[in-house]
Amino acid sequence: MKKKEKTYIRRLADEYRGDGAVPECPHFGECGGCLFQDIPYEGQLALKARMVNDTLGEIGSVDRVVPSIPYRYRSRMDLVTAFGKFGLRRRGSYRVVVDLGCCRIMQEKSDELFKKMRLLVQAVEGYDYLRHQGYLRYAVLRQARFTGQVMVNFVVAERENRLGDLLDAIKGDADSITLIHNGGLADLSYGEILETVKGGHIEECFDGVRYRITPNSFFQSNAEIALAMYRRIRDEARGRVLDLCAGVGSISLFIAGTAERVTGVEVSAEAVETARVNAAGNGVANAEFICADAKDFLSSEPGGYDSIVLDPPRSGMQAKVMEMIDRMDAGKIVYMSCNPKTFREDVAVLRNYRLESVEAYDMFPQTPHVELLGVLRRI
Ligand SMILES: C[S@@+](CC[C@H](N)C(=O)[O-])C[C@H]1O[C@@H](n2cnc3c(N)ncnc32)[C@H](O)[C@@H]1O
């Protein structure tokens, strides 16, 4: 986050803190995971609406803010194992790791497993990400809310399994355990699958649609909020639907029952393979998945879509891609975004669409982040 943005958020936080709230987490203030635990939840929602409106400027404003459960919502935590610590980075400092005893935004089962893993992880050599030396970089804990299944990924810098007793100790607590190799300089919590110790995937279930989640593939961070958003997307995206940035097919398969047909485009081969498995597992015959960069896919000037669903990463869709989308003749665009700034930039490129509504969903309580759902209609 840039300094100007940090100052803006700090100023807003002071405004909405009101009489304050009692933080649930003993690490609040030091840990960089949460910034807003001392702001009453209603205040956090008002703050986010203001923040989104300030960011969107002349292109639109928030019609409603959809609240979440304020704690215990996260389905994924990337826990750092460095400098003899096991936790998250200190607020405002990438160089320091806070040794956490618990985490209140993690779901209960994974928080319990985290506590159990603490001493065992200390026995394994961590990874100094400043000098690029050592072995264990991250322990990633993922939990599917509606099935309760738990996944643990150990991200290691060397091509060997040196986890010893740690694996035996947690085998009964996790449905999937995987070693992932990342030997590069980039600080990433995903990479090549080195060894599947147990399972290899977990499953989530949204309104009867079952999703396989593999170690490297994306799945939404707050399942209840994601489900609320998918229901809204299903109401809007009808007919022949193009789902760009489709991940493991989460949106495509959720809307397949009401759409005529769905084409999901996704750059990650692992996610596309999983999306196809998910389609077969759910008996969905009207959804296809294409492994391609969205820009390359659109370069072939595909047409014949009634609705386009967009769900890009924080970097957004990019102007070139939005220009191509603008030239297609879809009646509606439904844009799910985790970054109001890139949402505004992308929407501003469109000449042939009018922003009909914007909803903010509190996907990330206690943090400054928020998810948007914009509906755009062809003029
Ligand atoms: C925010 S996730 C959304 C996934 C899915 N829609 C869901 O709801 O779970 C963004 C996805 O976009 C994919 N992605 C990133 N850049 C892409 C690109 N240029 N073309 C196609 N997919 C891309 C990522 O691999 C990731 O799966």
The ligand as an SDF file (V2000), in Angstrom:
LIG
                    3D

 27 29  0  0  0  0  0  0  0  0999 V2000
  -10.0210  -13.2520   -8.1690 C   0  0  0  0  0  0  0  0  0  0  0  0
   -9.7060  -14.7970   -8.9170 S   0  0  0  0  0  0  0  0  0  0  0  0
  -11.3380  -15.2700   -9.4100 C   0  0  0  0  0  0  0  0  0  0  0  0
  -11.5790  -16.7290   -9.6110 C   0  0  0  0  0  0  0  0  0  0  0  0
  -13.0540  -17.1540   -9.7470 C   0  0  0  0  0  0  0  0  0  0  0  0
  -13.8190  -16.2690  -10.5780 N   0  0  0  0  0  0  0  0  0  0  0  0
  -13.7070  -17.3420   -8.4010 C   0  0  0  0  0  0  0  0  0  0  0  0
  -14.7240  -16.7030   -8.1150 O   0  0  0  0  0  0  0  0  0  0  0  0
  -13.1960  -18.1440   -7.6010 O   0  0  0  0  0  0  0  0  0  0  0  0
   -8.9040  -14.3210  -10.3570 C   0  0  0  0  0  0  0  0  0  0  0  0
   -8.5350  -15.4410  -11.3030 C   0  0  0  0  0  0  0  0  0  0  0  0
   -8.0560  -14.8410  -12.5000 O   0  0  0  0  0  0  0  0  0  0  0  0
   -7.0280  -15.6300  -13.0440 C   0  0  0  0  0  0  0  0  0  0  0  0
   -6.2820  -14.7410  -13.9640 N   0  0  0  0  0  0  0  0  0  0  0  0
   -5.3680  -13.8020  -13.6340 C   0  0  0  0  0  0  0  0  0  0  0  0
   -4.9410  -13.1600  -14.7350 N   0  0  0  0  0  0  0  0  0  0  0  0
   -5.6250  -13.7000  -15.7900 C   0  0  0  0  0  0  0  0  0  0  0  0
   -5.6140  -13.4590  -17.2000 C   0  0  0  0  0  0  0  0  0  0  0  0
   -4.8110  -12.5280  -17.7200 N   0  0  0  0  0  0  0  0  0  0  0  0
   -6.4210  -14.1900  -17.9720 N   0  0  0  0  0  0  0  0  0  0  0  0
   -7.2350  -15.1490  -17.4530 C   0  0  0  0  0  0  0  0  0  0  0  0
   -7.2730  -15.4330  -16.1160 N   0  0  0  0  0  0  0  0  0  0  0  0
   -6.4940  -14.7150  -15.3010 C   0  0  0  0  0  0  0  0  0  0  0  0
   -6.2680  -16.1100  -11.8190 C   0  0  0  0  0  0  0  0  0  0  0  0
   -5.5190  -17.2680  -12.1000 O   0  0  0  0  0  0  0  0  0  0  0  0
   -7.4320  -16.3630  -10.8410 C   0  0  0  0  0  0  0  0  0  0  0  0
   -7.8820  -17.7080  -10.9180 O   0  0  0  0  0  0  0  0  0  0  0  0
  1  2  1  0
  2  3  1  0
  2 10  1  0
  3  4  1  0
  4  5  1  0
  5  6  1  0
  5  7  1  0
  7  8  2  0
  7  9  1  0
 10 11  1  0
 11 12  1  0
 11 26  1  0
 12 13  1  0
 13 14  1  0
 13 24  1  0
 14 15  1  0
 14 23  1  0
 15 16  2  0
 16 17  1  0
 17 18  1  0
 17 23  2  0
 18 19  1  0
 18 20  2  0
 20 21  1  0
 21 22  2  0
 22 23  1  0
 24 25  1  0
 24 26  1  0
 26 27  1  0
M  CHG  2   2   1   9  -1
M  END
$$$$
